[in-house]
Every structure is written in C-alpha cells, then in structure tokens.
C-alpha cells in the first residue's frame, strides 16, 4: 500500500514530525483546524478502521495512548478532540488509518 502517509513514514515526503517509535509516527497537520492539530499514523499499513483485526488491539491502543500523551505535552490539558474517519461517507481521504488530534480551542458539536 503506497499512500501519502507511507511516503511520509519512509521520508519520501517531508513532514513536521513530533514523535516516532517502532509502531507510529506523529506529525503536524498541513492544514490545521485548531492551534494544535497533529496526526498519529501507524507504520503498519491498515486501509480503514474496518480493516483492523483482533491482532491489531495493541496497535489501536498504542495509537490512542500516543495521541493522549502528545496532546498533553503540547498543552491540551484542558481538553482535546480525537477523530478517525472511515471510508468516504466518514470523511476519509487517505486510505491508511490515522488519528487526528485537535486542541487549544473550543470544539463544537456536531462537527460537520
């Protein structure tokens, strides 16, 4: 699977990386929707949330806990939003799962 995110993970496309370990890469969004807006992307290519399996439980938890830790490190202790889109109707545009983390502004509901 060759997506925008695999190219960022492989350093073929530049990104403002804020964290990396053996399972995930986190970087600032190129079109931020909040003062803090970054993505957490697994290095394992998983096309959509529907493609996660029981074997991916630890990875899914690692994505969430990485998002939490980085949000707090980036000053979002008063609150933040996490978003994962799934397929076209869910707003997914890059078919490699990823978590958006947005903070440091009031979030509204419904999101749109």
Order of alpha helices (4+ residues) and beta strands (2+ residues): alpha-beta-beta-beta-alpha-beta-beta
